[in-house]
Amino acid sequence: MEKVLVKYNEDFYYGIMSGLFISTKGELETLKGREADFGSALGKHSEVTTEDAYDYCEIVSEDQDLIHDLLTVFGSNNISGYNPLDYVIGLEDEGEE
């Protein structure tokens, strides 16, 4: 399955959570309707959670050459900031991670 470059940007009371990451469209769709818990990512006692991080994700590129180059340089699907797929509650219990 082809990978996509995704930008995540969500505004919370305590601040903004953002990130740039690589996933498949199928992986990205696992965010629909799921809660992501970022913990105290925006400061002590901030308890940042979101009900549907999918709504705050935007596919910025499907260029497979660019994505390959980013994976080569960074060695990870996480390019910068936060990847909500890493914080989805219960995802690992279902074997989807």
Residue, then its C-alpha position, 0 to 999 in steps of 0.5 A: m500500500e502506498k504511503v502518504l505524507v501527513k500534517y497534523n495540526e490541532d488547537f487546544y486550550y493549552g496550545i497547539m499540537s502539530g506534527l509531520f508523519i508518514s503513514t498509509k491511508g489505511e493507518l490514517e483512517t484508524l484515527k476516525g472516531r478514536e480518542a488519542d491521549f497525549g498526556s501532559a504534552l502541553g505542560k504539567h497537568s494539561e491532560v491533552t486528549t482529542e476525540d477525532a484526530y483524523d479531522y485535524c490531519e491533512i495529506v500534504s503529499e503522495d509523491q512516493d519519491l519524496i516519501h522514500d527520501l524522507l524515510t531514508v533521511f529520518g529513518s522513521n515515519n515520524i518526521s517532526g512533532y506529534n504523530p497521533l497514531d502513536y497515542v490512539i487509545g486501544l489501537e495496540d490491543e486490536g493488533e492494528e499498530 
